[in-house]
Amino acid sequence: MVAKHSAVPDERGEGAAGSGGGGGDRRSDGRSRAAAPAALRTVRGKAKVEGPLALDRLIHERIRLGILSALAATDAVSFNDLKKLLETTDGNLSVHARKLEEANYIACTKSFENRMPKTEYSITPTGCRAFERYLDHMESLIRAARER
């Protein structure tokens, strides 16, 4: 059976029709079927919801956080150096770097060095501001947890 998702999720990730469960969708043994998962939302830039859980989800992923951390500490880092630093694969790094590029958090420069292609990344002013906001948010969460 193929589930069709036509409802757009609201801020809580639930479909517009809600999760009322009154549809009578039952298995042959009388138990209710699990509700179909809500469609995935794309993650682009700053989180919409404000408050203690409003982390920039684009940055919060481990590889993307590592990329921005490395780039914030220097002018530019090559693809191969990032791959070694983050201990990841070409494909994994490429996908995460592209997401940061699409959000204008990093810039990619391609060139040739001794006839070999070279890809370098640098953090943009937008990425720098987003990274600063992310760090400020994490520091406030850590401070709040320590005050307990």
Secondary structure, 3 states (H helix, E strand, C coil): CCCCCCCCCCCCCCCCCCCCCCCCCECCCCCECCCCCCCCCCCCCCCCCCCCCCCCHHHHCHHHHHHHHHHHCCCCEEHHHHHHHHCCCHHHHHHHHHHHHHCCCEEEEEEEECCEEEEEEEECHHHHHHHHHHHHHHHHHHHHHHHC
